[in-house]
Structures are given as structure tokens and as C-alpha cells.
Amino acid sequence: MFTQGTILILGLILLFAGSAMLVEGAASTAVMFAVRPVIIGLTIVSFATSAPELLVSLVAAVKGSGGISLGNILGSNVINIALVLGISSVIKPVTIQEQIIKIEIPYMILISFIFWLLCMDSNIGQTDGFVLIFLLIVFLIYGVITAKDKNSDTQIVKPSLPTIIKNIVFIILGILMLSYGANFVVREAITIAREIGLSQTFIGISVVALGTSLPELATSVVAAARGESEISVGNVVGSNLFNICLVMGVVGIFNPMPIDTNLHYFQFPFMLFLCFLLGFVAWVNKGIGKKVGFLFIILFVVYIAVSYIN
């Protein structure tokens, strides 16, 4: 148990160190090329922090552990909104720009609803996988089209070679540290959870989901603390989109699997409820304050408690 705890701590250190480097490299890149920071958060950062979900879910599906695979995605998306944005806004209120409120968040809600509809037949197949990948491609095309920061008053200055190299190194090292850190945390957390005697589905919803969401948590908290609210929000919204479209899309195409019908009674509706709640709060307040942050954290506790009881 001492060895498992040591590796767990090492994984956490790698996660936070990696997130700090990734945020710095991504933010610097956005400034250099006058790219909307949210696009960096929605694409590069989101893909990097969703890598653990992709790896864990695909391996779990191949090994026949569908409960862990789907539970990981549902749990991760709930955690991204309830815990990641909750903690980020408690540390420092998060502001959300109008375009994110009108386009990116609604698209996340739409994708979440479509994903639930595709799972209604209690199966994720190849057709479902291709549909999800197509929806991701549409989102990425939108990201490329809207990448230019129209609100930026600064003109693009040709970056120096050392600056470009530094940003690339920071992003690559950040991604590597996040991947290894998440792997250490998830592996040891699953071992400890199994020794306690938790069910496979609950392990996927809680332990694995929390472990694979640590990169999002670490990255968004660091971004929020540094005043990079757009990267923080973009990371969560983008990560939820990548989790559904990329992760479950790949799983559906290469390893179709059955869906536990019990997930339709609470986990799917709760994920969609949180998406709508985020959209409503963003529309009304143009951001997330500390009070709403605490509410999100409470909802996370409720989600875990109900999932455990069920």
C-alpha cells in the first residue's frame, strides 16, 4: 500500500507540473498568433487532457470492461463541469465570453444529447462511432475558421525561433507529463478501489473518471489562477466534446460494445442536466462565481453518492 501511495503522489505531481507547462505554452502561442485563447483550450489543450480518457476507455473496451469504458466518459464529463469548473471558479471567478456562450457551450449540449440518443439502443456500434467522429470534424473546422482573435488590438509579430521552440517544448513536455501522471494515478487508484471491493461500473464512474479528469482539473485550475479564463472554460467544453466524439467514436468504430441500461436512469440525464445548467449560468451571469462554483462541487458529491447507492 505504501508503494501504491508513493506512485499515486508522483502521478499527481506530474499532472500539476505538466498542466502548468501546457497552459504556459498554449497561452503564449495564442498571444503570438493572435488566436482566440478559447480555441487553444478547445483544441490543443482539450485533446491533450482527453488523452487519458481515450487510452483508458479503449483499453477497457477491448478487455471487455464496458462499464469502465462508458462510465469513465460519463463520469469525466460530469467531473469536468461540476468539479473542474467548480474548483476553478471558487479559486477565482471565471468569466465566459459571449461567443462561447452562444456557440461552443450549446454545441456541447447538442453533442451530449445526441450521444445519449445514440446509446438509447443500449449499444455503441460502428455507425454511432462514425457519426460522433463526423460531429468532431465539424467542430474542428469551426475552430479553424474562428481561430483568429478579432478582439486583439495587437498585430501579429513574427515570433523568434527560441520562443517558438520554447512553446513547442513546453506543450510536448506538458502532454507527456500529463499522460504519464494520469497513467500512474489511474492504475494505482483502480488497484486500491478493487481491494476495497467497489463494482466495475462505479470504478469507471468515480475512480477512473476522477483519475483521467485530473489533467483537466490541474490544467483548468492553473489557467484560472493565472487569469486565463478562456483556456479554463475552453478546456472543459472541448474536453467534454473530445471525450464523447473522439473517445466514444473510436471505441464504437474499433470495438463496438453494449451499454448498461441502468445508466439511462441517472448518469446520462445528470450529465445532460449539468450541461444545461452550465449553459444557463453562463447565459445569465456571463461567467461562474464562487457561489455557483460551490453549487457545482455539491452536485459532484451528489452524483458520486447516488451512483454509489445505485
Sine and cosine of phi, psi and omega as CSV:
sin_phi,cos_phi,sin_psi,cos_psi,sin_omega,cos_omega
0.00,0.00,-0.57,0.82,0.02,-1.00
-0.90,0.45,-0.67,0.74,0.01,-1.00
-0.90,0.43,-0.67,0.74,0.02,-1.00
-0.89,0.46,-0.66,0.75,0.02,-1.00
-0.90,0.43,-0.62,0.79,0.01,-1.00
-0.90,0.43,-0.70,0.71,0.01,-1.00
-0.91,0.41,-0.60,0.80,0.03,-1.00
-0.87,0.49,-0.72,0.70,0.01,-1.00
-0.90,0.43,-0.66,0.75,0.04,-1.00
-0.87,0.50,-0.67,0.74,0.02,-1.00
-0.88,0.47,-0.66,0.75,0.02,-1.00
-0.90,0.44,-0.65,0.76,0.03,-1.00
-0.89,0.46,-0.69,0.73,0.02,-1.00
-0.89,0.45,-0.63,0.78,0.00,-1.00
-0.88,0.48,-0.76,0.65,-0.05,-1.00
-0.94,0.33,-0.62,0.79,0.04,-1.00
-0.92,0.40,-0.68,0.73,0.00,-1.00
-0.91,0.42,-0.64,0.77,-0.01,-1.00
-0.91,0.42,-0.63,0.78,0.01,-1.00
-0.89,0.46,-0.68,0.73,0.00,-1.00
-0.93,0.37,-0.65,0.76,-0.03,-1.00
-0.91,0.42,-0.69,0.72,0.00,-1.00
-0.90,0.44,-0.69,0.72,-0.02,-1.00
-0.89,0.45,-0.70,0.71,0.01,-1.00
-0.91,0.41,-0.67,0.74,-0.03,-1.00
-0.93,0.37,-0.70,0.72,-0.01,-1.00
-0.90,0.44,-0.66,0.75,0.01,-1.00
-0.90,0.43,-0.63,0.78,0.03,-1.00
-0.90,0.43,-0.67,0.75,0.01,-1.00
-0.88,0.47,-0.67,0.74,0.00,-1.00
-0.92,0.39,-0.68,0.73,-0.04,-1.00
-0.85,0.52,-0.68,0.73,-0.10,-0.99
-0.97,-0.25,0.20,0.98,0.00,-1.00
0.81,0.59,0.67,0.74,0.05,-1.00
-1.00,-0.08,0.64,-0.77,0.04,-1.00
-0.83,0.56,0.83,-0.56,0.00,-1.00
-0.82,0.57,-0.55,0.84,-0.02,-1.00
-0.90,0.45,-0.53,0.85,0.02,-1.00
-0.92,0.39,-0.63,0.78,0.09,-1.00
-0.88,0.48,-0.68,0.73,0.01,-1.00
-0.92,0.38,-0.60,0.80,-0.04,-1.00
-0.96,0.27,-0.37,0.93,-0.09,-1.00
-0.91,-0.42,-0.98,0.20,-0.10,-1.00
-0.86,0.50,-0.80,0.60,-0.05,-1.00
-0.92,0.40,-0.67,0.74,-0.02,-1.00
-0.90,0.44,-0.68,0.73,0.03,-1.00
-0.89,0.46,-0.67,0.74,-0.01,-1.00
-0.90,0.44,-0.70,0.71,-0.04,-1.00
-0.98,0.21,-0.24,0.97,0.07,-1.00
-1.00,0.00,-0.13,0.99,-0.01,-1.00
-0.83,0.55,-0.68,0.73,0.03,-1.00
-0.88,0.48,-0.64,0.77,0.04,-1.00
-0.88,0.47,-0.68,0.74,-0.01,-1.00
-0.88,0.48,-0.75,0.66,-0.03,-1.00
-0.89,0.45,-0.77,0.64,-0.05,-1.00
-0.90,0.44,-0.72,0.69,-0.05,-1.00
-0.92,0.40,-0.65,0.76,-0.01,-1.00
-0.92,0.39,-0.71,0.70,0.02,-1.00
-0.89,0.46,-0.68,0.73,0.00,-1.00
-0.89,0.45,-0.67,0.75,0.01,-1.00
-0.90,0.43,-0.69,0.73,0.01,-1.00
-0.89,0.46,-0.59,0.81,-0.02,-1.00
-0.99,0.12,0.05,1.00,0.04,-1.00
0.99,0.11,0.23,0.97,0.02,-1.00
-0.99,-0.16,0.92,0.38,-0.03,-1.00
-0.87,0.49,-0.55,0.84,0.00,-1.00
-0.87,0.49,-0.67,0.75,0.03,-1.00
-0.93,0.36,-0.65,0.76,-0.06,-1.00
-0.89,0.46,-0.84,0.55,-0.03,-1.00
-0.95,0.30,-0.63,0.77,0.03,-1.00
-0.86,0.52,-0.58,0.82,0.03,-1.00
-0.88,0.48,-0.69,0.73,-0.03,-1.00
-0.95,0.32,-0.74,0.67,0.00,-1.00
-0.88,0.48,-0.72,0.69,0.00,-1.00
-0.90,0.43,-0.67,0.74,-0.01,-1.00
-0.88,0.47,-0.68,0.74,-0.02,-1.00
-0.92,0.39,-0.60,0.80,0.08,-1.00
-0.92,0.40,-0.71,0.71,-0.01,-1.00
-0.90,0.44,-0.63,0.78,-0.01,-1.00
-0.84,0.54,-0.68,0.73,-0.01,-1.00
-0.99,0.14,-0.80,0.61,-0.13,-0.99
-0.95,0.31,-0.69,0.72,-0.08,-1.00
-1.00,-0.09,-0.75,0.66,-0.07,-1.00
-0.90,0.43,-0.82,0.57,0.02,-1.00
-0.93,0.36,-0.52,0.85,0.03,-1.00
-0.88,0.48,-0.79,0.61,0.00,-1.00
-0.91,0.41,-0.66,0.75,-0.01,-1.00
-0.86,0.52,-0.69,0.72,-0.04,-1.00
-0.97,0.25,-0.44,0.90,0.08,-1.00
-0.94,0.35,-0.64,0.77,0.04,-1.00
-0.91,0.41,-0.72,0.69,0.02,-1.00
-0.40,-0.92,0.86,-0.52,-0.01,-1.00
-0.72,0.69,0.71,-0.71,-0.07,-1.00
-0.98,-0.18,0.81,-0.58,0.08,-1.00
-1.00,-0.05,0.56,-0.83,-0.04,-1.00
-0.80,-0.60,0.83,-0.56,-0.03,-1.00
-0.96,0.27,0.37,-0.93,-0.13,-0.99
-0.86,0.50,-0.65,0.76,-0.04,-1.00
-0.91,0.42,-0.57,0.82,0.05,-1.00
-0.91,0.42,-0.66,0.75,-0.02,-1.00
-0.91,0.41,-0.64,0.77,-0.10,-1.00
-1.00,0.07,-0.44,0.90,-0.11,-0.99
-0.86,-0.51,-0.86,0.50,-0.15,-0.99
-0.91,0.42,-0.74,0.67,-0.01,-1.00
-0.91,0.41,-0.72,0.70,0.07,-1.00
-0.84,0.54,-0.60,0.80,0.02,-1.00
-0.92,0.40,-0.62,0.79,0.07,-1.00
-0.89,0.46,-0.66,0.75,0.03,-1.00
-0.89,0.45,-0.70,0.72,0.01,-1.00
-0.87,0.49,-0.72,0.69,-0.01,-1.00
-0.89,0.46,-0.66,0.75,0.01,-1.00
-0.88,0.47,-0.65,0.76,0.01,-1.00
-0.93,0.37,-0.69,0.72,0.03,-1.00
-0.88,0.48,-0.66,0.75,0.02,-1.00
-0.85,0.52,-0.69,0.72,0.03,-1.00
-0.89,0.46,-0.68,0.73,0.02,-1.00
-0.87,0.49,-0.68,0.74,-0.01,-1.00
-0.90,0.44,-0.46,0.89,-0.02,-1.00
-1.00,0.02,-0.05,1.00,-0.06,-1.00
-0.88,0.47,-0.46,0.89,0.02,-1.00
-1.00,0.07,0.22,0.98,0.05,-1.00
0.87,0.49,0.56,0.83,0.01,-1.00
-0.38,-0.93,0.63,-0.78,0.13,-0.99
-0.93,-0.37,0.96,-0.29,-0.07,-1.00
-0.95,-0.32,-0.14,-0.99,-0.05,-1.00
-0.92,0.40,-0.65,0.76,0.03,-1.00
-0.87,0.50,-0.70,0.71,0.04,-1.00
-0.86,0.51,-0.67,0.74,-0.01,-1.00
-0.88,0.47,-0.70,0.72,0.01,-1.00
-0.92,0.40,-0.59,0.80,0.05,-1.00
-0.88,0.48,-0.71,0.70,-0.02,-1.00
-0.91,0.41,-0.65,0.76,0.04,-1.00
-0.91,0.42,-0.64,0.77,0.03,-1.00
-0.87,0.49,-0.68,0.73,0.02,-1.00
-0.90,0.44,-0.54,0.84,0.06,-1.00
-0.93,0.36,-0.67,0.74,0.01,-1.00
-0.88,0.48,-0.66,0.75,0.04,-1.00
-0.86,0.51,-0.69,0.73,0.00,-1.00
-0.90,0.43,-0.67,0.75,-0.01,-1.00
-0.92,0.39,-0.60,0.80,0.05,-1.00
-0.90,0.44,-0.67,0.74,0.06,-1.00
-0.86,0.50,-0.66,0.75,-0.01,-1.00
-0.88,0.47,-0.65,0.76,0.01,-1.00
-0.92,0.40,-0.68,0.73,-0.04,-1.00
-0.90,0.43,-0.62,0.79,-0.08,-1.00
-0.98,-0.18,0.27,0.96,-0.08,-1.00
-0.91,0.41,-0.52,0.85,-0.04,-1.00
-0.92,0.40,0.76,-0.65,0.02,-1.00
-0.99,0.11,0.98,-0.18,-0.05,-1.00
-0.95,0.30,-0.34,0.94,-0.02,-1.00
-1.00,0.06,-0.06,1.00,-0.05,-1.00
-0.98,0.18,0.82,-0.58,0.02,-1.00
-1.00,0.06,-0.22,0.97,-0.05,-1.00
-1.00,0.07,0.59,-0.81,0.03,-1.00
-1.00,0.02,0.50,-0.87,-0.02,-1.00
-0.92,0.40,0.84,-0.54,0.04,-1.00
-0.96,-0.27,0.74,-0.68,-0.02,-1.00
-0.86,0.51,0.90,-0.43,-0.06,-1.00
-0.94,0.35,0.50,-0.87,0.03,-1.00
-0.97,0.24,0.43,-0.90,-0.01,-1.00
-0.86,0.52,-0.69,0.72,0.03,-1.00
-0.86,0.51,-0.61,0.79,0.01,-1.00
-0.92,0.40,-0.69,0.72,0.02,-1.00
-0.88,0.47,-0.72,0.70,0.00,-1.00
-0.88,0.47,-0.68,0.73,0.00,-1.00
-0.87,0.49,-0.71,0.70,-0.01,-1.00
-0.90,0.44,-0.67,0.74,0.01,-1.00
-0.90,0.45,-0.70,0.72,0.02,-1.00
-0.88,0.47,-0.70,0.72,0.00,-1.00
-0.88,0.48,-0.69,0.72,-0.02,-1.00
-0.91,0.41,-0.71,0.70,-0.02,-1.00
-0.91,0.42,-0.74,0.67,0.02,-1.00
-0.89,0.46,-0.62,0.79,0.02,-1.00
-0.89,0.46,-0.70,0.71,0.02,-1.00
-0.89,0.45,-0.71,0.71,0.00,-1.00
-0.89,0.47,-0.70,0.72,-0.02,-1.00
-0.92,0.39,-0.60,0.80,0.06,-1.00
-0.90,0.43,-0.69,0.73,-0.03,-1.00
-0.90,0.44,-0.76,0.65,0.00,-1.00
-0.92,0.40,-0.65,0.76,0.00,-1.00
-0.89,0.46,-0.70,0.71,0.01,-1.00
-0.90,0.44,-0.63,0.78,0.01,-1.00
-0.88,0.47,-0.71,0.71,0.02,-1.00
-0.88,0.47,-0.73,0.68,-0.06,-1.00
-0.90,0.44,-0.74,0.67,-0.04,-1.00
-0.90,0.44,-0.72,0.69,-0.05,-1.00
-0.86,0.51,-0.74,0.67,-0.04,-1.00
-0.96,0.27,-0.55,0.83,0.02,-1.00
-0.91,0.41,-0.66,0.75,0.03,-1.00
-0.90,0.44,-0.68,0.74,0.01,-1.00
-0.87,0.50,-0.73,0.69,-0.01,-1.00
-0.91,0.42,-0.67,0.74,-0.01,-1.00
-0.89,0.46,-0.66,0.75,0.00,-1.00
-0.91,0.41,-0.58,0.81,0.03,-1.00
-0.91,0.41,-0.51,0.86,0.04,-1.00
-0.97,0.25,-0.47,0.88,0.06,-1.00
0.98,-0.22,0.53,0.85,0.02,-1.00
-0.99,0.13,0.44,-0.90,-0.01,-1.00
-0.96,0.28,0.33,-0.94,-0.03,-1.00
-0.89,0.45,-0.71,0.70,-0.01,-1.00
-0.89,0.46,-0.68,0.73,-0.01,-1.00
-0.93,0.38,-0.57,0.82,0.06,-1.00
-0.87,0.49,-0.68,0.73,0.01,-1.00
-0.91,0.41,-0.68,0.74,-0.05,-1.00
-0.94,0.35,-0.60,0.80,-0.13,-0.99
-0.95,-0.31,-0.94,0.34,-0.13,-0.99
-0.90,0.44,-0.80,0.60,-0.03,-1.00
-0.92,0.39,-0.69,0.72,0.00,-1.00
-0.87,0.49,-0.69,0.73,0.02,-1.00
-0.91,0.42,-0.65,0.76,0.00,-1.00
-0.90,0.44,-0.71,0.70,-0.02,-1.00
-0.97,0.24,-0.26,0.96,0.04,-1.00
-1.00,-0.01,-0.10,1.00,0.01,-1.00
-0.86,0.51,-0.60,0.80,0.07,-1.00
-0.87,0.50,-0.70,0.71,0.05,-1.00
-0.87,0.48,-0.69,0.73,-0.01,-1.00
-0.88,0.47,-0.77,0.64,-0.02,-1.00
-0.88,0.47,-0.72,0.70,-0.04,-1.00
-0.90,0.43,-0.71,0.70,-0.05,-1.00
-0.94,0.35,-0.61,0.79,0.02,-1.00
-0.90,0.43,-0.71,0.70,0.02,-1.00
-0.89,0.45,-0.67,0.74,0.00,-1.00
-0.90,0.43,-0.68,0.73,0.00,-1.00
-0.90,0.43,-0.68,0.73,-0.01,-1.00
-0.89,0.46,-0.50,0.86,0.00,-1.00
-1.00,0.00,0.06,1.00,0.02,-1.00
0.99,0.13,0.20,0.98,0.03,-1.00
-1.00,-0.05,0.91,0.42,-0.08,-1.00
-0.87,0.49,-0.61,0.79,-0.04,-1.00
-0.90,0.43,-0.63,0.78,0.04,-1.00
-0.93,0.38,-0.63,0.77,-0.01,-1.00
-0.88,0.48,-0.78,0.62,0.00,-1.00
-0.93,0.36,-0.69,0.72,0.00,-1.00
-0.88,0.48,-0.59,0.81,0.03,-1.00
-0.88,0.47,-0.69,0.72,-0.02,-1.00
-0.93,0.36,-0.77,0.64,-0.01,-1.00
-0.89,0.46,-0.73,0.68,0.00,-1.00
-0.90,0.43,-0.64,0.77,0.00,-1.00
-0.90,0.45,-0.65,0.76,0.04,-1.00
-0.89,0.46,-0.63,0.77,0.03,-1.00
-0.92,0.39,-0.70,0.72,0.02,-1.00
-0.91,0.42,-0.64,0.76,0.01,-1.00
-0.85,0.53,-0.70,0.71,-0.04,-1.00
-0.98,0.21,-0.82,0.57,-0.14,-0.99
-0.96,0.29,-0.75,0.66,-0.04,-1.00
-0.98,0.19,-0.82,0.58,-0.08,-1.00
-0.90,0.45,-0.84,0.55,-0.03,-1.00
-0.95,0.31,-0.43,0.90,0.09,-1.00
-0.91,0.42,-0.74,0.68,0.03,-1.00
-0.90,0.44,-0.69,0.72,0.02,-1.00
-0.87,0.49,-0.70,0.72,-0.02,-1.00
-0.90,0.44,-0.63,0.77,-0.03,-1.00
-0.95,0.30,-0.71,0.70,-0.12,-0.99
-0.99,-0.10,-0.35,0.94,-0.01,-1.00
-0.46,-0.89,0.96,0.29,0.02,-1.00
-0.79,0.61,0.60,-0.80,-0.06,-1.00
-0.55,-0.84,0.42,-0.91,0.04,-1.00
-0.97,0.24,0.37,-0.93,0.00,-1.00
-0.92,-0.39,0.72,-0.69,0.06,-1.00
-0.93,0.37,0.89,-0.46,-0.06,-1.00
-0.89,0.45,-0.40,0.92,0.00,-1.00
-0.89,0.45,-0.40,0.92,-0.01,-1.00
-0.93,0.38,-0.34,0.94,-0.01,-1.00
-0.96,0.27,-0.30,0.95,-0.07,-1.00
-0.99,0.10,-0.47,0.88,-0.03,-1.00
-0.67,-0.74,-0.80,0.59,-0.15,-0.99
-0.88,0.47,-0.74,0.67,0.02,-1.00
-0.90,0.44,-0.78,0.63,0.02,-1.00
-0.86,0.50,-0.61,0.79,-0.03,-1.00
-0.93,0.38,-0.64,0.77,0.05,-1.00
-0.87,0.49,-0.71,0.71,0.00,-1.00
-0.92,0.39,-0.62,0.79,0.04,-1.00
-0.86,0.51,-0.70,0.72,0.01,-1.00
-0.90,0.43,-0.61,0.79,0.03,-1.00
-0.88,0.47,-0.72,0.69,0.03,-1.00
-0.90,0.43,-0.64,0.77,0.01,-1.00
-0.89,0.46,-0.69,0.73,0.05,-1.00
-0.88,0.48,-0.70,0.71,0.01,-1.00
-0.88,0.47,-0.67,0.75,0.00,-1.00
-0.91,0.42,-0.74,0.67,-0.01,-1.00
-0.88,0.47,-0.68,0.74,0.00,-1.00
-0.90,0.44,-0.65,0.76,-0.03,-1.00
-0.92,0.39,-0.65,0.76,-0.06,-1.00
-0.98,0.19,-0.73,0.68,-0.13,-0.99
-0.99,-0.17,-0.17,0.98,-0.07,-1.00
0.85,0.52,0.44,0.90,0.00,-1.00
0.20,-0.98,-0.09,-1.00,0.00,-1.00
-0.81,-0.59,0.90,-0.44,0.01,-1.00
-1.00,0.00,-0.02,-1.00,-0.06,-1.00
-0.91,0.42,-0.63,0.78,-0.02,-1.00
-0.89,0.45,-0.70,0.71,0.04,-1.00
-0.92,0.39,-0.56,0.83,0.05,-1.00
-0.87,0.50,-0.71,0.71,0.05,-1.00
-0.90,0.44,-0.61,0.79,0.04,-1.00
-0.88,0.48,-0.70,0.72,0.03,-1.00
-0.87,0.50,-0.68,0.74,-0.01,-1.00
-0.90,0.44,-0.65,0.76,0.04,-1.00
-0.89,0.45,-0.66,0.75,0.02,-1.00
-0.90,0.44,-0.56,0.83,0.07,-1.00
-0.89,0.45,-0.70,0.72,0.02,-1.00
-0.88,0.47,-0.66,0.75,0.03,-1.00
-0.88,0.47,-0.69,0.73,0.00,-1.00
-0.86,0.51,-0.73,0.68,-0.01,-1.00
-0.91,0.42,-0.66,0.75,-0.04,-1.00
-0.91,0.42,-0.73,0.69,-0.01,-1.00
-0.92,0.40,-0.66,0.76,0.02,-1.00
-0.88,0.48,-0.62,0.79,0.00,-1.00
-0.93,0.37,-0.66,0.75,0.00,-1.00
-0.91,0.42,-0.65,0.76,-0.01,-1.00
-0.97,0.25,0.00,0.00,0.00,0.00
